[in-house]
Amino acid sequence: MIPSLAEIPFLKNVTPAALKAAEPETVWFSLPAGWPLFHRGDAAECIYFVLSGSLAAFHVTANNEQQLLGHIRPGEPVGEMGLIAREPHTGSVFAMRDSEILRVSRAGFELLIAADPTLMERMARLMLARARAPTKPRTRAEPKVYALISASPTIDLKLRARTLQTALARLGKTAAIVGEEAAGMESLWFDALEHDHDAVFLISPIADTNWFRACIRQADRIWVLGRADARPSTPLLPEEDPSPARQFRLVDVILLHHGTDRKAATTEEWREACDAARLMHWRGLDDADAARLARVIAGRSTGLVLSGGGARAYAHIGVVRALREAGVPFDVLGGTSMGAIIAACVAMGWSDEEIEVRIRKAFVESNPLGDYVLPVVSLVRGKRVEDRLQENFHETLIEDLEAPFFCVSTNLATGSVRIHRSGLLRKVLRATIGLPGILPPVVDGAHGLLVDGAVLNNFPVNVLKDIHRGQIIGVDVAQRQGIDPEDFKNPPGFFSWIARHGWQSPPPIASLLMRAATMLVDPWEGRSGADLLITPDMPNVDLRDWKKFDEAVVAGYEACVSALKRQPAFLNPEPPPRPRSQALAALEMAD
């Protein structure tokens, strides 16, 4: 039986006569998984309604990659923005599973609007909710169907799925676990399962079975569970069984650790084996890692972004302490320059006390920029900085940190931002703090000359938003007036400065170069992208005041406590009961 417009919940207030009049302008069709409904730039001459299955909206990033914006579930419209604006589609929409669609022409839609003018009001609210999606996580329809695929027969998938189910229950979320007993079920059965649960886990080992193929074909996202003490085959997932999740790189590796297991392969080898977008670790069973994975599934994860700012970045240490005391978890961390250094300390899993001890020793008790040279490419040799990074971070890889981490540097050769999400941690940290003229640039291959990320992006909230779908805490220690003119009135010579201040205090040229290198970057850029913005007040702390550690740390702590008091709901953001879809929920709350 061909579906009708009367079956669309979104059109429930339209009169039967109007629905009947619009029926000739309606076409029902099936859209196979992976096929496009429309592409960016296509003409928008109709509106679509999802009857069953699932669609996903994408936009093209600056790197020409498809970035997921959100999912469109049964009962929801799609294509409404271009139709109403009479402009080409600004994004692309693909079927994530075999889906059934109703297409309504412009003429048919205008008949419906004429019969029920409130329909346009509801449509406008939906458009507003979706337009806010990139910055408001709860207005987006998150992935719901996860294929949990084991790369080894010794992995107990049911146990892992039940552990995630329990962790989700602590967040007030429900999850269904589905094994091979569901093989052969129709798409409507899966739709009903999604309707009744916040998450659905389809579990299967990698195998030449119809159920395995059904799992990866039905999934919004594929999680490959592998043993850290095993080596993956390459490719890990069979290439002859493509799926939409793989087509759009919605694949993650979850590395399972068993006590002091040996490493048979690097984390990067695991990532490359299945072309994964992310790699996460699960070190125990029902532990902090399981809780982090549950928050990711529930869309309740927390990201922390720390700006650069020289010595002012000490304030980040106070912020981290206050957030930890308030019970706020860190599920992904990132930053620029000195902010990246502090974020890396947290991602290493160090306690507040250990972070303070290490930073004091590295930056306060001695001057890491004290190995001055007669300038050819920089004011200092940079060997002290490299020694301190080696002493604290050793040979740690970003992929092996306790929490996901990123930092940014600036490639002077190409004039672009470089995002670091893998590789040797101390090397990328050396790049992100390499202010031009102060530290030598880092030569990266044949075409890379990396310097401080603050030159182009001192507060990389936008980078985190591209890789993280939860809430964002941003700490910005930048200041508009980052230099004191008094330092440049009748300045002394180099040796006179050293005689007066010693080798531990950087001369004014350090502030001059810092300010000049970041002059074109707006310190306020990116602040609106943070759900919780913390801006410590430190009027007496300059970029090069490396001795004012305690003052800056206290300022960060107090600023964080004050910010949490202003937004107490941020600590335990319980979402309202979820109706059929997140987008329709936004409409109902607006009504």
Backbone hydrogen bonds, N-H to C=O, Kabsch-Sander energy under -0.5 kcal/mol:
donor,donor_aa,acceptor,acceptor_aa,energy
7,E,4,S,-1.5
8,I,5,L,-1.9
10,F,75,G,-0.5
11,L,8,I,-1.7
12,K,9,P,-1.8
14,V,11,L,-1.6
19,L,15,T,-2.3
20,K,16,P,-2.4
21,A,17,A,-2.0
22,A,18,A,-1.7
23,E,19,L,-0.9
25,E,22,A,-1.7
26,T,23,E,-2.1
27,V,103,R,-2.5
29,F,101,I,-2.3
31,L,99,S,-3.1
34,G,95,A,-3.5
35,W,32,P,-2.0
37,L,93,V,-3.3
38,F,93,V,-1.3
41,G,89,H,-3.0
42,D,39,H,-2.1
45,E,43,A,-0.8
47,I,104,V,-2.7
48,Y,78,V,-2.6
49,F,102,L,-2.2
50,V,76,E,-2.3
51,L,49,F,-0.5
51,L,100,E,-3.0
52,S,100,E,-1.3
55,L,72,I,-2.3
56,A,94,F,-2.3
57,A,70,G,-2.8
58,F,92,S,-3.1
59,H,67,Q,-2.0
61,T,65,E,-2.8
64,N,61,T,-2.0
67,Q,59,H,-3.2
67,Q,65,E,-0.6
69,L,57,A,-3.3
70,G,57,A,-1.1
71,H,141,A,-1.8
72,I,55,L,-2.7
73,R,71,H,-0.5
75,G,50,V,-3.7
76,E,73,R,-1.9
78,V,48,Y,-2.1
83,L,79,G,-1.5
84,I,80,E,-2.5
85,A,81,M,-2.4
86,R,82,G,-1.2
87,E,82,G,-1.7
89,H,42,D,-2.5
92,S,58,F,-2.2
93,V,38,F,-2.3
94,F,56,A,-2.3
95,A,35,W,-2.6
96,M,54,S,-2.7
96,M,94,F,-0.5
97,R,54,S,-1.4
99,S,31,L,-2.5
100,E,52,S,-1.6
101,I,29,F,-3.0
102,L,49,F,-2.4
103,R,27,V,-3.5
103,R,101,I,-0.5
104,V,47,I,-3.2
104,V,102,L,-0.5
105,S,25,E,-2.1
106,R,45,E,-1.4
109,F,105,S,-2.5
110,E,106,R,-2.4
111,L,107,A,-1.6
112,L,108,G,-1.8
113,I,109,F,-2.4
114,A,110,E,-2.2
115,A,111,L,-1.6
116,D,112,L,-1.9
119,L,116,D,-2.1
120,M,117,P,-1.0
121,E,117,P,-0.9
122,R,118,T,-2.3
123,M,119,L,-2.3
124,A,120,M,-2.4
125,R,121,E,-1.9
126,L,122,R,-2.0
127,M,123,M,-2.6
128,L,124,A,-2.2
129,A,125,R,-2.4
130,R,126,L,-2.5
131,A,127,M,-2.3
132,R,128,L,-1.6
133,A,130,R,-1.0
135,T,132,R,-1.7
136,K,132,R,-1.8
139,T,136,K,-2.1
140,R,137,P,-1.5
142,E,140,R,-0.8
146,Y,144,K,-0.7
146,Y,200,V,-3.0
147,A,221,R,-2.2
148,L,146,Y,-0.8
148,L,202,L,-2.4
149,I,147,A,-0.9
149,I,223,W,-2.7
150,S,204,S,-1.4
151,A,225,L,-2.8
155,I,152,S,-1.5
157,L,155,I,-1.3
160,R,156,D,-2.1
161,A,157,L,-2.9
162,R,158,K,-2.6
163,T,159,L,-2.1
164,L,160,R,-2.1
165,Q,161,A,-2.4
166,T,162,R,-2.4
167,A,163,T,-2.3
168,L,164,L,-2.4
169,A,165,Q,-1.8
170,R,166,T,-1.4
171,L,168,L,-1.2
172,G,169,A,-1.6
173,K,168,L,-2.4
176,A,199,A,-2.1
178,V,176,A,-0.5
178,V,201,F,-3.2
182,A,179,G,-2.1
183,A,180,E,-2.0
185,M,182,A,-2.1
189,W,186,E,-0.9
190,F,186,E,-1.2
191,D,187,S,-2.3
192,A,188,L,-2.2
193,L,189,W,-1.8
194,E,190,F,-2.3
195,H,191,D,-2.2
196,D,192,A,-1.6
197,H,193,L,-0.8
197,H,194,E,-0.7
198,D,174,T,-1.2
199,A,174,T,-1.3
200,V,144,K,-2.7
201,F,176,A,-3.4
202,L,146,Y,-2.9
202,L,200,V,-0.6
203,I,178,V,-2.4
203,I,201,F,-0.6
204,S,148,L,-2.0
206,I,150,S,-2.0
207,A,205,P,-0.6
209,T,207,A,-1.7
213,R,209,T,-1.9
214,A,210,N,-2.3
215,C,211,W,-2.4
216,I,212,F,-2.0
217,R,213,R,-1.4
218,Q,214,A,-2.2
219,A,215,C,-1.3
220,D,145,V,-2.6
221,R,145,V,-1.8
222,I,250,L,-2.4
223,W,147,A,-2.9
223,W,221,R,-0.5
224,V,222,I,-0.6
224,V,252,D,-3.0
225,L,149,I,-3.3
225,L,223,W,-0.7
226,G,224,V,-0.6
226,G,254,I,-2.1
228,A,256,L,-2.9
230,A,227,R,-1.7
236,L,273,A,-2.9
237,L,273,A,-0.5
241,D,238,P,-1.3
247,Q,243,S,-2.8
248,F,244,P,-1.9
249,R,246,R,-1.6
250,L,245,A,-3.9
251,V,249,R,-0.6
252,D,222,I,-2.8
253,V,278,R,-2.2
254,I,224,V,-3.0
255,L,253,V,-0.6
255,L,280,M,-2.7
256,L,226,G,-3.4
256,L,254,I,-0.5
257,H,282,W,-2.3
259,G,257,H,-0.5
259,G,283,R,-0.6
264,A,228,A,-1.2
264,A,262,R,-0.7
265,A,228,A,-0.6
270,W,266,T,-1.6
271,R,267,T,-2.3
272,E,268,E,-2.7
273,A,269,E,-1.6
274,C,270,W,-0.8
274,C,271,R,-0.7
275,D,272,E,-0.6
276,A,271,R,-2.4
277,A,251,V,-3.0
278,R,251,V,-1.0
280,M,253,V,-2.9
282,W,255,L,-2.8
287,D,285,L,-1.6
291,A,287,D,-2.1
292,R,288,A,-2.1
293,L,289,D,-2.5
294,A,290,A,-2.2
295,R,291,A,-2.1
296,V,292,R,-2.1
297,I,293,L,-2.3
298,A,294,A,-2.4
299,G,295,R,-0.7
299,G,296,V,-0.9
300,R,295,R,-2.8
301,S,295,R,-0.8
303,G,471,Q,-2.9
304,L,332,V,-2.3
305,V,473,I,-2.6
306,L,334,G,-2.1
307,S,475,V,-2.4
308,G,458,N,-1.4
311,A,543,L,-3.6
312,R,309,G,-1.8
313,A,310,G,-1.7
314,Y,311,A,-1.9
315,A,312,R,-1.7
316,H,313,A,-1.7
317,I,314,Y,-1.7
318,G,314,Y,-0.8
319,V,315,A,-1.9
320,V,316,H,-2.7
321,R,317,I,-2.0
322,A,318,G,-2.1
323,L,319,V,-2.6
324,R,320,V,-2.4
325,E,321,R,-2.3
326,A,322,A,-1.6
327,G,324,R,-1.5
328,V,323,L,-2.5
331,D,302,T,-2.7
331,D,329,P,-0.6
332,V,302,T,-1.1
333,L,404,P,-2.5
334,G,304,L,-2.0
335,G,406,F,-1.0
336,T,306,L,-1.7
337,S,408,V,-0.5
339,G,336,T,-1.8
340,A,336,T,-0.5
340,A,337,S,-0.7
341,I,337,S,-1.5
342,I,338,M,-2.0
343,A,339,G,-2.4
344,A,340,A,-2.5
345,C,341,I,-1.7
346,V,342,I,-1.8
347,A,343,A,-2.5
348,M,344,A,-1.6
349,G,346,V,-1.7
350,W,345,C,-1.5
355,I,351,S,-2.3
356,E,352,D,-2.3
357,V,353,E,-2.4
358,R,354,E,-2.5
359,I,355,I,-2.7
360,R,356,E,-2.5
361,K,357,V,-2.2
362,A,358,R,-2.3
363,F,359,I,-2.7
364,V,359,I,-0.7
364,V,360,R,-1.8
365,E,360,R,-2.9
370,G,367,N,-1.6
372,Y,370,G,-1.7
373,V,379,L,-2.3
376,V,378,S,-0.6
379,L,437,G,-1.9
380,V,438,I,-2.2
381,R,371,D,-2.9
386,E,382,G,-2.1
387,D,383,K,-2.4
388,R,384,R,-2.3
389,L,385,V,-2.2
390,Q,386,E,-2.4
391,E,387,D,-2.5
392,N,388,R,-1.8
393,F,389,L,-2.7
394,H,390,Q,-1.5
396,T,393,F,-2.2
398,I,423,G,-2.9
400,D,397,L,-1.4
401,L,398,I,-1.6
402,E,347,A,-1.7
403,A,347,A,-0.9
406,F,333,L,-1.5
407,C,420,H,-1.5
408,V,335,G,-1.2
409,S,418,R,-2.4
410,T,451,V,-2.6
411,N,416,S,-3.1
412,L,410,T,-1.0
412,L,449,L,-2.8
414,T,411,N,-0.6
415,G,411,N,-2.1
416,S,411,N,-1.2
418,R,409,S,-3.1
419,I,417,V,-0.5
420,H,407,C,-3.1
420,H,418,R,-0.5
421,R,419,I,-0.6
425,L,396,T,-2.6
428,V,424,L,-1.8
429,L,425,L,-2.3
430,R,426,R,-1.9
431,A,427,K,-1.4
432,T,428,V,-2.3
433,I,429,L,-1.3
434,G,431,A,-1.3
435,L,433,I,-2.0
437,G,377,V,-0.6
438,I,435,L,-1.8
439,L,435,L,-2.1
442,V,450,L,-2.9
443,V,441,P,-0.6
444,D,442,V,-0.5
444,D,448,G,-2.5
445,G,443,V,-0.6
448,G,444,D,-0.5
450,L,442,V,-3.2
451,V,410,T,-2.6
452,D,434,G,-1.9
453,G,408,V,-0.7
453,G,432,T,-0.9
455,V,452,D,-1.5
456,L,453,G,-1.3
457,N,453,G,-3.1
461,V,459,F,-2.6
464,L,460,P,-1.5
465,K,461,V,-2.2
466,D,462,N,-1.1
467,I,463,V,-0.7
467,I,464,L,-1.0
468,H,464,L,-1.4
471,Q,301,S,-1.7
473,I,303,G,-3.3
474,G,472,I,-0.5
474,G,532,L,-2.7
475,V,305,V,-2.6
476,D,474,G,-0.5
476,D,534,I,-2.1
477,V,475,V,-0.6
482,G,480,R,-1.2
487,D,484,D,-1.6
488,F,485,P,-1.8
489,K,486,E,-1.3
490,N,488,F,-0.7
497,W,493,G,-2.4
498,I,494,F,-2.2
499,A,495,F,-2.3
500,R,496,S,-1.8
501,H,497,W,-3.1
502,G,498,I,-2.5
505,S,502,G,-0.6
510,A,507,P,-2.2
511,S,507,P,-0.5
512,L,508,P,-2.3
513,L,509,I,-2.7
514,M,510,A,-2.4
515,R,511,S,-2.8
516,A,512,L,-2.4
517,A,513,L,-2.4
518,T,514,M,-1.1
519,M,516,A,-0.8
521,V,518,T,-1.4
522,D,520,L,-0.6
525,E,522,D,-1.8
527,R,524,W,-1.7
529,G,526,G,-1.3
530,A,527,R,-1.4
531,D,472,I,-1.5
532,L,472,I,-1.9
534,I,474,G,-2.8
538,M,536,P,-0.7
541,V,538,M,-1.6
542,D,540,N,-0.6
545,D,542,D,-1.7
546,W,544,R,-1.9
548,K,545,D,-1.8
549,F,547,K,-1.0
552,A,548,K,-1.7
553,V,549,F,-2.6
554,V,550,D,-2.4
555,A,551,E,-1.9
556,G,552,A,-2.2
557,Y,553,V,-2.3
558,E,554,V,-2.7
559,A,555,A,-2.1
560,C,556,G,-2.0
561,V,557,Y,-2.4
562,S,558,E,-2.2
563,A,559,A,-2.1
564,L,560,C,-2.5
565,K,561,V,-1.6
566,R,562,S,-1.5
567,Q,563,A,-1.4
570,F,567,Q,-1.5
571,L,568,P,-1.4
572,N,568,P,-0.6
574,E,572,N,-1.7
585,A,581,S,-1.8
586,A,582,Q,-1.9
587,L,583,A,-1.4
588,E,584,L,-2.4
589,M,585,A,-2.5
590,A,586,A,-1.8
591,D,587,L,-2.2
